[in-house]
Amino acid sequence: MDNFVERLRSELDLVQTALKEKRVTATAADGLVKVTANGHQEITAVFLDPQALYPKNQAPLEEAVLAAVNEAIQLSRQLLREEISRLAGGINQAGYPDFF
């Protein structure tokens, strides 16, 4: 049993390291806003197309950035779920939707 736990802990460490390097990108406002996050739910990049920066676009731009950030975080959480599921051998985590 101890060998299993040690192996699982080692695999979790590897997954955690790999997730830090993986990226997901969400877009909003027809691609004028792009937000990238890693597998640790950290925002790593924000792209704003110059067309989105006109003063008259402030409110829609703010909404687009918010939408893209939220989507990037959701995509990052999905990436985490997929990695944990793979590590857990496909165990159904449907009963624990907020766990990851």
JOMOUR-V270522 format. One line per field, one symbol per residue. ss: DSSP state (H for helix, E for strand, L for the rest). psi: psi as a letter, one per 20 degrees, with the letter a starting at -180 (. if undefined). burial: I if it has 24 or more other ideal C-beta (glycine too) atoms within 12 Angstrom, else O. A space follows every 10 residues. Layout:
ss->???
psi->???
burial->???
This chain:
ss->LHHHHHHHHH HHHHHHHHHH HLEEEEEEHH HLEEEEEELL LLEEEEEELH HHHLHHHHHH HHHHHHHHHH HHHHHHHHHH HHHHHHHLLL LLLHHHLLLL
psi->ghgggggggg hhgggggghh hqqqpqqrlk jhppppqaij kppiqppoph hijqhijggh gghgggghgg gggghghggg gggggghjkj ppjhilhjh.
burial->OOOOOOOOOO OOOOIOOOIO OIIIIIIIIO OIIIIIIIII IOIIOIIIOO OIOOOOOOOO IOOIIOOIIO IIIOIIIIII IOIIOOIOOO OOOOOOOOOI
